[in-house]
Each structure stands twice: as structure tokens, then as C-alpha cells.
Amino acid sequence: MAHDISIRQLGPADRDAFFALRLRGLQTYPAAFGQSYDEAVERGPSQHDSMLSGTQAAVGSFLLGAYGSPDDALVGTVGLLRETRHKERHKGHVIGMYVADEAAGRGVGRALLTELLARAGQVDGLRQIGLLVTSANGSARALYESLGFRVYGTEPGALCIDGVFHDADLMVRFM
């Protein structure tokens, strides 16, 4: 991990910066997200208020942000969303992983995921972390695999973008 990267939990004050970066990711890499750019704009930034409030962080639902330096702009995000149903509370899901192009290759993605996994490891009862990655995104899959995630299946046609279907690899990491 690069030493100039700082990772912290995002809060209500980060709402605008988070939403702007998320929109940028949705627009630049539509196949990397389940939500479309238009859908995000329609729902607005308030759709993230619950996660940004931090009230669910202790039970395993939070958003993290990466900064090039403490007073620098937000350059990456990732979240963990824990299942709430009793029979599935042992599972969490990586959501919204994105690193801005200008920060690519600096270890930002690895730093974000390393911090997410460290925090997830402290959550009582959380046994496994899952994620979906577009099958064609080999670099993201390689990063996930290097951190202990393993492919356990592929969902054909998981996303449809402008009439084109994209397969997604289902990955899991046990804590």
C-alpha cells in the first residue's frame, strides 16, 4: 500500500464528495455497478444517508473512502453491507468499489479492501464476505483473489447495459 493514502469511514459530511465520485464511477464504468447512472441521479444523494450515518458500522454496514492525503480529494470508495435477516446475518457484501482513474495503480483499491476486511473481521458473527465482479474485469478479479476471495460461480447475463448482457463472477472470502 502506498504511504500517502489514507482510508477512513465516510460520514454525513462526506455525502456530496461521495455522491459525485459515485456518479463518476457509474458513468465511466457502467458494467462495474448494478445501479445505472440515470437511476442514481433520479434517487439522489439521500439514498446513501443511512450508510453514511455510521449507525450500522458496528454491526457490519459502512462506507470507506480513500484520500491521497488528509486534505486531498476523495479518490476511492468501497462499502460493506451486512445481511439483516437472521438466517443470513453471517454474510456481508462488498458494494460500490471504485477508484478514480487518476489514483489507479497507487494501491488505493488494495488499501480500501484491506481496511474493509480488517473492520469486517471485528464484526461479531460475520463469517463470509461476498461480491460480484464483471467476468471481463480481470484486473479487479485478480485484486480480489490476491486478498483471499475465490470464485464460486458465474451468473450469466447478470447485468444488461444498453442491450448488452455481461456475466458476473460470484466471489466469496471466509473470515
mmCIF file of the C-alpha atoms, coordinates in Angstrom:
data_MODEL
# 
_entry.id   MODEL 
# 
loop_
_atom_site.group_PDB 
_atom_site.id 
_atom_site.type_symbol 
_atom_site.label_atom_id 
_atom_site.label_alt_id 
_atom_site.label_comp_id 
_atom_site.label_asym_id 
_atom_site.label_entity_id 
_atom_site.label_seq_id 
_atom_site.pdbx_PDB_ins_code 
_atom_site.Cartn_x 
_atom_site.Cartn_y 
_atom_site.Cartn_z 
_atom_site.occupancy 
_atom_site.B_iso_or_equiv 
_atom_site.pdbx_formal_charge 
_atom_site.auth_seq_id 
_atom_site.auth_comp_id 
_atom_site.auth_asym_id 
_atom_site.auth_atom_id 
_atom_site.pdbx_PDB_model_num 
ATOM 1   C CA . MET A 1 1   ? 0.000   0.000   0.000   1.00 0.00 ? 1   MET A CA 1 
ATOM 2   C CA . ALA A 1 2   ? 1.240   3.459   -0.830  1.00 0.00 ? 2   ALA A CA 1 
ATOM 3   C CA . HIS A 1 3   ? 2.069   5.507   2.262   1.00 0.00 ? 3   HIS A CA 1 
ATOM 4   C CA . ASP A 1 4   ? 0.324   8.646   1.020   1.00 0.00 ? 4   ASP A CA 1 
ATOM 5   C CA . ILE A 1 5   ? -3.130  7.009   1.025   1.00 0.00 ? 5   ILE A CA 1 
ATOM 6   C CA . SER A 1 6   ? -5.432  7.462   3.999   1.00 0.00 ? 6   SER A CA 1 
ATOM 7   C CA . ILE A 1 7   ? -8.573  5.393   4.481   1.00 0.00 ? 7   ILE A CA 1 
ATOM 8   C CA . ARG A 1 8   ? -11.414 6.384   6.773   1.00 0.00 ? 8   ARG A CA 1 
ATOM 9   C CA . GLN A 1 9   ? -15.070 5.676   7.330   1.00 0.00 ? 9   GLN A CA 1 
ATOM 10  C CA . LEU A 1 10  ? -17.255 8.127   5.460   1.00 0.00 ? 10  LEU A CA 1 
ATOM 11  C CA . GLY A 1 11  ? -19.871 10.132  7.330   1.00 0.00 ? 11  GLY A CA 1 
ATOM 12  C CA . PRO A 1 12  ? -22.678 12.607  6.628   1.00 0.00 ? 12  PRO A CA 1 
ATOM 13  C CA . ALA A 1 13  ? -20.209 15.424  5.880   1.00 0.00 ? 13  ALA A CA 1 
ATOM 14  C CA . ASP A 1 14  ? -18.789 13.329  3.017   1.00 0.00 ? 14  ASP A CA 1 
ATOM 15  C CA . ARG A 1 15  ? -22.148 12.937  1.262   1.00 0.00 ? 15  ARG A CA 1 
ATOM 16  C CA . ASP A 1 16  ? -21.548 15.333  -1.647  1.00 0.00 ? 16  ASP A CA 1 
ATOM 17  C CA . ALA A 1 17  ? -17.997 14.157  -2.364  1.00 0.00 ? 17  ALA A CA 1 
ATOM 18  C CA . PHE A 1 18  ? -19.086 10.519  -2.143  1.00 0.00 ? 18  PHE A CA 1 
ATOM 19  C CA . PHE A 1 19  ? -22.061 11.016  -4.443  1.00 0.00 ? 19  PHE A CA 1 
ATOM 20  C CA . ALA A 1 20  ? -20.001 12.950  -7.002  1.00 0.00 ? 20  ALA A CA 1 
ATOM 21  C CA . LEU A 1 21  ? -17.359 10.205  -7.090  1.00 0.00 ? 21  LEU A CA 1 
ATOM 22  C CA . ARG A 1 22  ? -20.018 7.507   -7.291  1.00 0.00 ? 22  ARG A CA 1 
ATOM 23  C CA . LEU A 1 23  ? -21.693 9.228   -10.245 1.00 0.00 ? 23  LEU A CA 1 
ATOM 24  C CA . ARG A 1 24  ? -18.324 9.461   -11.939 1.00 0.00 ? 24  ARG A CA 1 
ATOM 25  C CA . GLY A 1 25  ? -17.769 5.732   -11.490 1.00 0.00 ? 25  GLY A CA 1 
ATOM 26  C CA . LEU A 1 26  ? -21.259 4.847   -12.691 1.00 0.00 ? 26  LEU A CA 1 
ATOM 27  C CA . GLN A 1 27  ? -20.796 6.945   -15.802 1.00 0.00 ? 27  GLN A CA 1 
ATOM 28  C CA . THR A 1 28  ? -17.237 5.815   -16.592 1.00 0.00 ? 28  THR A CA 1 
ATOM 29  C CA . TYR A 1 29  ? -17.611 2.094   -15.801 1.00 0.00 ? 29  TYR A CA 1 
ATOM 30  C CA . PRO A 1 30  ? -21.300 1.169   -16.078 1.00 0.00 ? 30  PRO A CA 1 
ATOM 31  C CA . ALA A 1 31  ? -20.542 -2.580  -16.190 1.00 0.00 ? 31  ALA A CA 1 
ATOM 32  C CA . ALA A 1 32  ? -18.893 -2.402  -12.760 1.00 0.00 ? 32  ALA A CA 1 
ATOM 33  C CA . PHE A 1 33  ? -22.073 -1.458  -10.884 1.00 0.00 ? 33  PHE A CA 1 
ATOM 34  C CA . GLY A 1 34  ? -25.599 -2.785  -10.507 1.00 0.00 ? 34  GLY A CA 1 
ATOM 35  C CA . GLN A 1 35  ? -27.046 0.726   -10.355 1.00 0.00 ? 35  GLN A CA 1 
ATOM 36  C CA . SER A 1 36  ? -27.132 2.855   -13.505 1.00 0.00 ? 36  SER A CA 1 
ATOM 37  C CA . TYR A 1 37  ? -26.042 6.481   -13.665 1.00 0.00 ? 37  TYR A CA 1 
ATOM 38  C CA . ASP A 1 38  ? -29.582 7.622   -14.502 1.00 0.00 ? 38  ASP A CA 1 
ATOM 39  C CA . GLU A 1 39  ? -31.018 5.607   -11.621 1.00 0.00 ? 39  GLU A CA 1 
ATOM 40  C CA . ALA A 1 40  ? -28.515 7.154   -9.198  1.00 0.00 ? 40  ALA A CA 1 
ATOM 41  C CA . VAL A 1 41  ? -29.275 10.686  -10.375 1.00 0.00 ? 41  VAL A CA 1 
ATOM 42  C CA . GLU A 1 42  ? -33.012 10.032  -10.049 1.00 0.00 ? 42  GLU A CA 1 
ATOM 43  C CA . ARG A 1 43  ? -32.671 8.704   -6.495  1.00 0.00 ? 43  ARG A CA 1 
ATOM 44  C CA . GLY A 1 44  ? -30.238 11.448  -5.485  1.00 0.00 ? 44  GLY A CA 1 
ATOM 45  C CA . PRO A 1 45  ? -27.554 11.547  -2.805  1.00 0.00 ? 45  PRO A CA 1 
ATOM 46  C CA . SER A 1 46  ? -30.028 10.903  0.034   1.00 0.00 ? 46  SER A CA 1 
ATOM 47  C CA . GLN A 1 47  ? -30.128 7.209   -0.962  1.00 0.00 ? 47  GLN A CA 1 
ATOM 48  C CA . HIS A 1 48  ? -26.786 6.859   0.862   1.00 0.00 ? 48  HIS A CA 1 
ATOM 49  C CA . ASP A 1 49  ? -27.715 8.730   4.048   1.00 0.00 ? 49  ASP A CA 1 
ATOM 50  C CA . SER A 1 50  ? -28.352 5.590   6.079   1.00 0.00 ? 50  SER A CA 1 
ATOM 51  C CA . MET A 1 51  ? -24.946 4.111   5.286   1.00 0.00 ? 51  MET A CA 1 
ATOM 52  C CA . LEU A 1 52  ? -23.219 7.470   5.780   1.00 0.00 ? 52  LEU A CA 1 
ATOM 53  C CA . SER A 1 53  ? -24.834 7.952   9.189   1.00 0.00 ? 53  SER A CA 1 
ATOM 54  C CA . GLY A 1 54  ? -22.461 5.342   10.605  1.00 0.00 ? 54  GLY A CA 1 
ATOM 55  C CA . THR A 1 55  ? -25.114 3.913   12.919  1.00 0.00 ? 55  THR A CA 1 
ATOM 56  C CA . GLN A 1 56  ? -24.740 0.420   11.407  1.00 0.00 ? 56  GLN A CA 1 
ATOM 57  C CA . ALA A 1 57  ? -20.925 0.318   11.282  1.00 0.00 ? 57  ALA A CA 1 
ATOM 58  C CA . ALA A 1 58  ? -20.565 -1.783  14.430  1.00 0.00 ? 58  ALA A CA 1 
ATOM 59  C CA . VAL A 1 59  ? -22.857 -4.458  13.004  1.00 0.00 ? 59  VAL A CA 1 
ATOM 60  C CA . GLY A 1 60  ? -21.071 -4.525  9.648   1.00 0.00 ? 60  GLY A CA 1 
ATOM 61  C CA . SER A 1 61  ? -22.557 -1.946  7.267   1.00 0.00 ? 61  SER A CA 1 
ATOM 62  C CA . PHE A 1 62  ? -20.334 1.020   6.412   1.00 0.00 ? 62  PHE A CA 1 
ATOM 63  C CA . LEU A 1 63  ? -18.710 3.049   3.638   1.00 0.00 ? 63  LEU A CA 1 
ATOM 64  C CA . LEU A 1 64  ? -14.983 3.741   3.424   1.00 0.00 ? 64  LEU A CA 1 
ATOM 65  C CA . GLY A 1 65  ? -13.212 6.450   1.484   1.00 0.00 ? 65  GLY A CA 1 
ATOM 66  C CA . ALA A 1 66  ? -9.644  6.783   0.243   1.00 0.00 ? 66  ALA A CA 1 
ATOM 67  C CA . TYR A 1 67  ? -7.782  10.067  0.134   1.00 0.00 ? 67  TYR A CA 1 
ATOM 68  C CA . GLY A 1 68  ? -4.402  10.812  -1.438  1.00 0.00 ? 68  GLY A CA 1 
ATOM 69  C CA . SER A 1 69  ? -3.613  12.859  1.678   1.00 0.00 ? 69  SER A CA 1 
ATOM 70  C CA . PRO A 1 70  ? -5.690  14.057  4.650   1.00 0.00 ? 70  PRO A CA 1 
ATOM 71  C CA . ASP A 1 71  ? -6.607  17.340  2.911   1.00 0.00 ? 71  ASP A CA 1 
ATOM 72  C CA . ASP A 1 72  ? -6.909  15.818  -0.571  1.00 0.00 ? 72  ASP A CA 1 
ATOM 73  C CA . ALA A 1 73  ? -9.997  14.889  -2.576  1.00 0.00 ? 73  ALA A CA 1 
ATOM 74  C CA . LEU A 1 74  ? -11.811 11.565  -2.254  1.00 0.00 ? 74  LEU A CA 1 
ATOM 75  C CA . VAL A 1 75  ? -10.272 9.162   -4.816  1.00 0.00 ? 75  VAL A CA 1 
ATOM 76  C CA . GLY A 1 76  ? -11.841 5.813   -3.947  1.00 0.00 ? 76  GLY A CA 1 
ATOM 77  C CA . THR A 1 77  ? -14.732 4.189   -2.145  1.00 0.00 ? 77  THR A CA 1 
ATOM 78  C CA . VAL A 1 78  ? -15.941 0.783   -1.028  1.00 0.00 ? 78  VAL A CA 1 
ATOM 79  C CA . GLY A 1 79  ? -18.684 -0.397  1.280   1.00 0.00 ? 79  GLY A CA 1 
ATOM 80  C CA . LEU A 1 80  ? -19.687 -3.417  3.271   1.00 0.00 ? 80  LEU A CA 1 
ATOM 81  C CA . LEU A 1 81  ? -23.372 -4.216  3.548   1.00 0.00 ? 81  LEU A CA 1 
ATOM 82  C CA . ARG A 1 82  ? -24.311 -6.867  6.086   1.00 0.00 ? 82  ARG A CA 1 
ATOM 83  C CA . GLU A 1 83  ? -27.361 -9.043  5.636   1.00 0.00 ? 83  GLU A CA 1 
ATOM 84  C CA . THR A 1 84  ? -30.093 -8.254  8.158   1.00 0.00 ? 84  THR A CA 1 
ATOM 85  C CA . ARG A 1 85  ? -32.195 -11.422 8.026   1.00 0.00 ? 85  ARG A CA 1 
ATOM 86  C CA . HIS A 1 86  ? -31.426 -13.772 10.931  1.00 0.00 ? 86  HIS A CA 1 
ATOM 87  C CA . LYS A 1 87  ? -30.532 -16.753 8.753   1.00 0.00 ? 87  LYS A CA 1 
ATOM 88  C CA . GLU A 1 88  ? -28.131 -14.678 6.659   1.00 0.00 ? 88  GLU A CA 1 
ATOM 89  C CA . ARG A 1 89  ? -26.522 -12.334 9.216   1.00 0.00 ? 89  ARG A CA 1 
ATOM 90  C CA . HIS A 1 90  ? -23.278 -14.260 8.893   1.00 0.00 ? 90  HIS A CA 1 
ATOM 91  C CA . LYS A 1 91  ? -22.831 -12.713 5.420   1.00 0.00 ? 91  LYS A CA 1 
ATOM 92  C CA . GLY A 1 92  ? -21.709 -9.317  4.200   1.00 0.00 ? 92  GLY A CA 1 
ATOM 93  C CA . HIS A 1 93  ? -21.312 -7.955  0.671   1.00 0.00 ? 93  HIS A CA 1 
ATOM 94  C CA . VAL A 1 94  ? -18.694 -5.670  -0.840  1.00 0.00 ? 94  VAL A CA 1 
ATOM 95  C CA . ILE A 1 95  ? -20.515 -2.802  -2.574  1.00 0.00 ? 95  ILE A CA 1 
ATOM 96  C CA . GLY A 1 96  ? -19.587 0.255   -4.597  1.00 0.00 ? 96  GLY A CA 1 
ATOM 97  C CA . MET A 1 97  ? -15.885 -0.465  -5.116  1.00 0.00 ? 97  MET A CA 1 
ATOM 98  C CA . TYR A 1 98  ? -14.425 2.328   -7.222  1.00 0.00 ? 98  TYR A CA 1 
ATOM 99  C CA . VAL A 1 99  ? -11.062 4.041   -7.615  1.00 0.00 ? 99  VAL A CA 1 
ATOM 100 C CA . ALA A 1 100 ? -10.790 7.196   -9.727  1.00 0.00 ? 100 ALA A CA 1 
ATOM 101 C CA . ASP A 1 101 ? -8.592  6.873   -12.802 1.00 0.00 ? 101 ASP A CA 1 
ATOM 102 C CA . GLU A 1 102 ? -6.092  9.458   -11.520 1.00 0.00 ? 102 GLU A CA 1 
ATOM 103 C CA . ALA A 1 103 ? -5.450  7.267   -8.458  1.00 0.00 ? 103 ALA A CA 1 
ATOM 104 C CA . ALA A 1 104 ? -5.212  3.947   -10.326 1.00 0.00 ? 104 ALA A CA 1 
ATOM 105 C CA . GLY A 1 105 ? -2.028  1.953   -9.820  1.00 0.00 ? 105 GLY A CA 1 
ATOM 106 C CA . ARG A 1 106 ? -1.240  3.552   -6.445  1.00 0.00 ? 106 ARG A CA 1 
ATOM 107 C CA . GLY A 1 107 ? -2.590  0.757   -4.251  1.00 0.00 ? 107 GLY A CA 1 
ATOM 108 C CA . VAL A 1 108 ? -5.844  2.548   -3.423  1.00 0.00 ? 108 VAL A CA 1 
ATOM 109 C CA . GLY A 1 109 ? -8.086  -0.430  -4.193  1.00 0.00 ? 109 GLY A CA 1 
ATOM 110 C CA . ARG A 1 110 ? -5.926  -2.775  -2.127  1.00 0.00 ? 110 ARG A CA 1 
ATOM 111 C CA . ALA A 1 111 ? -5.846  -0.282  0.757   1.00 0.00 ? 111 ALA A CA 1 
ATOM 112 C CA . LEU A 1 112 ? -9.631  0.103   0.710   1.00 0.00 ? 112 LEU A CA 1 
ATOM 113 C CA . LEU A 1 113 ? -10.273 -3.643  0.651   1.00 0.00 ? 113 LEU A CA 1 
ATOM 114 C CA . THR A 1 114 ? -7.609  -4.358  3.289   1.00 0.00 ? 114 THR A CA 1 
ATOM 115 C CA . GLU A 1 115 ? -9.279  -1.884  5.652   1.00 0.00 ? 115 GLU A CA 1 
ATOM 116 C CA . LEU A 1 116 ? -12.733 -3.266  4.830   1.00 0.00 ? 116 LEU A CA 1 
ATOM 117 C CA . LEU A 1 117 ? -11.568 -6.799  5.646   1.00 0.00 ? 117 LEU A CA 1 
ATOM 118 C CA . ALA A 1 118 ? -9.884  -5.659  8.871   1.00 0.00 ? 118 ALA A CA 1 
ATOM 119 C CA . ARG A 1 119 ? -13.088 -3.976  10.036  1.00 0.00 ? 119 ARG A CA 1 
ATOM 120 C CA . ALA A 1 120 ? -15.223 -6.929  8.905   1.00 0.00 ? 120 ALA A CA 1 
ATOM 121 C CA . GLY A 1 121 ? -13.004 -9.228  10.965  1.00 0.00 ? 121 GLY A CA 1 
ATOM 122 C CA . GLN A 1 122 ? -14.030 -7.315  14.098  1.00 0.00 ? 122 GLN A CA 1 
ATOM 123 C CA . VAL A 1 123 ? -17.765 -7.698  13.481  1.00 0.00 ? 123 VAL A CA 1 
ATOM 124 C CA . ASP A 1 124 ? -19.291 -10.327 15.750  1.00 0.00 ? 124 ASP A CA 1 
ATOM 125 C CA . GLY A 1 125 ? -20.887 -13.177 13.822  1.00 0.00 ? 125 GLY A CA 1 
ATOM 126 C CA . LEU A 1 126 ? -19.722 -12.112 10.363  1.00 0.00 ? 126 LEU A CA 1 
ATOM 127 C CA . ARG A 1 127 ? -18.401 -15.268 8.697   1.00 0.00 ? 127 ARG A CA 1 
ATOM 128 C CA . GLN A 1 128 ? -18.149 -14.517 4.982   1.00 0.00 ? 128 GLN A CA 1 
ATOM 129 C CA . ILE A 1 129 ? -17.855 -11.610 2.570   1.00 0.00 ? 129 ILE A CA 1 
ATOM 130 C CA . GLY A 1 130 ? -19.228 -11.903 -0.953  1.00 0.00 ? 130 GLY A CA 1 
ATOM 131 C CA . LEU A 1 131 ? -19.038 -9.786  -4.049  1.00 0.00 ? 131 LEU A CA 1 
ATOM 132 C CA . LEU A 1 132 ? -19.907 -9.719  -7.744  1.00 0.00 ? 132 LEU A CA 1 
ATOM 133 C CA . VAL A 1 133 ? -17.354 -8.720  -10.364 1.00 0.00 ? 133 VAL A CA 1 
ATOM 134 C CA . THR A 1 134 ? -17.971 -8.495  -14.089 1.00 0.00 ? 134 THR A CA 1 
ATOM 135 C CA . SER A 1 135 ? -16.323 -11.556 -15.616 1.00 0.00 ? 135 SER A CA 1 
ATOM 136 C CA . ALA A 1 136 ? -14.438 -9.412  -18.159 1.00 0.00 ? 136 ALA A CA 1 
ATOM 137 C CA . ASN A 1 137 ? -12.829 -7.318  -15.375 1.00 0.00 ? 137 ASN A CA 1 
ATOM 138 C CA . GLY A 1 138 ? -9.720  -9.425  -14.910 1.00 0.00 ? 138 GLY A CA 1 
ATOM 139 C CA . SER A 1 139 ? -7.732  -6.800  -13.005 1.00 0.00 ? 139 SER A CA 1 
ATOM 140 C CA . ALA A 1 140 ? -10.432 -6.401  -10.339 1.00 0.00 ? 140 ALA A CA 1 
ATOM 141 C CA . ARG A 1 141 ? -10.840 -10.170 -10.047 1.00 0.00 ? 141 ARG A CA 1 
ATOM 142 C CA . ALA A 1 142 ? -7.061  -10.558 -9.641  1.00 0.00 ? 142 ALA A CA 1 
ATOM 143 C CA . LEU A 1 143 ? -7.064  -7.985  -6.816  1.00 0.00 ? 143 LEU A CA 1 
ATOM 144 C CA . TYR A 1 144 ? -9.916  -9.773  -5.059  1.00 0.00 ? 144 TYR A CA 1 
ATOM 145 C CA . GLU A 1 145 ? -8.198  -13.150 -5.447  1.00 0.00 ? 145 GLU A CA 1 
ATOM 146 C CA . SER A 1 146 ? -4.946  -11.733 -4.035  1.00 0.00 ? 146 SER A CA 1 
ATOM 147 C CA . LEU A 1 147 ? -6.913  -10.808 -0.892  1.00 0.00 ? 147 LEU A CA 1 
ATOM 148 C CA . GLY A 1 148 ? -8.389  -14.277 -0.444  1.00 0.00 ? 148 GLY A CA 1 
ATOM 149 C CA . PHE A 1 149 ? -11.634 -14.110 -2.437  1.00 0.00 ? 149 PHE A CA 1 
ATOM 150 C CA . ARG A 1 150 ? -12.465 -17.159 -4.561  1.00 0.00 ? 150 ARG A CA 1 
ATOM 151 C CA . VAL A 1 151 ? -14.848 -17.548 -7.493  1.00 0.00 ? 151 VAL A CA 1 
ATOM 152 C CA . TYR A 1 152 ? -17.654 -19.989 -6.676  1.00 0.00 ? 152 TYR A CA 1 
ATOM 153 C CA . GLY A 1 153 ? -19.822 -19.424 -9.722  1.00 0.00 ? 153 GLY A CA 1 
ATOM 154 C CA . THR A 1 154 ? -20.757 -17.222 -12.634 1.00 0.00 ? 154 THR A CA 1 
ATOM 155 C CA . GLU A 1 155 ? -24.092 -15.538 -13.219 1.00 0.00 ? 155 GLU A CA 1 
ATOM 156 C CA . PRO A 1 156 ? -24.693 -15.410 -16.977 1.00 0.00 ? 156 PRO A CA 1 
ATOM 157 C CA . GLY A 1 157 ? -26.188 -12.128 -18.139 1.00 0.00 ? 157 GLY A CA 1 
ATOM 158 C CA . ALA A 1 158 ? -26.003 -10.598 -14.656 1.00 0.00 ? 158 ALA A CA 1 
ATOM 159 C CA . LEU A 1 159 ? -26.157 -7.028  -15.990 1.00 0.00 ? 159 LEU A CA 1 
ATOM 160 C CA . CYS A 1 160 ? -27.801 -5.618  -19.102 1.00 0.00 ? 160 CYS A CA 1 
ATOM 161 C CA . ILE A 1 161 ? -26.294 -2.343  -20.284 1.00 0.00 ? 161 ILE A CA 1 
ATOM 162 C CA . ASP A 1 162 ? -27.725 -0.783  -23.419 1.00 0.00 ? 162 ASP A CA 1 
ATOM 163 C CA . GLY A 1 163 ? -28.977 -4.188  -24.551 1.00 0.00 ? 163 GLY A CA 1 
ATOM 164 C CA . VAL A 1 164 ? -25.630 -5.928  -23.985 1.00 0.00 ? 164 VAL A CA 1 
ATOM 165 C CA . PHE A 1 165 ? -25.505 -8.648  -21.331 1.00 0.00 ? 165 PHE A CA 1 
ATOM 166 C CA . HIS A 1 166 ? -22.479 -9.013  -19.055 1.00 0.00 ? 166 HIS A CA 1 
ATOM 167 C CA . ASP A 1 167 ? -21.659 -12.093 -16.996 1.00 0.00 ? 167 ASP A CA 1 
ATOM 168 C CA . ALA A 1 168 ? -20.546 -11.661 -13.391 1.00 0.00 ? 168 ALA A CA 1 
ATOM 169 C CA . ASP A 1 169 ? -18.321 -13.851 -11.252 1.00 0.00 ? 169 ASP A CA 1 
ATOM 170 C CA . LEU A 1 170 ? -19.594 -14.560 -7.749  1.00 0.00 ? 170 LEU A CA 1 
ATOM 171 C CA . MET A 1 171 ? -16.760 -14.444 -5.219  1.00 0.00 ? 171 MET A CA 1 
ATOM 172 C CA . VAL A 1 172 ? -16.537 -15.174 -1.510  1.00 0.00 ? 172 VAL A CA 1 
ATOM 173 C CA . ARG A 1 173 ? -13.958 -14.858 1.245   1.00 0.00 ? 173 ARG A CA 1 
ATOM 174 C CA . PHE A 1 174 ? -14.374 -16.577 4.582   1.00 0.00 ? 174 PHE A CA 1 
ATOM 175 C CA . MET A 1 175 ? -13.281 -14.711 7.686   1.00 0.00 ? 175 MET A CA 1 
# 
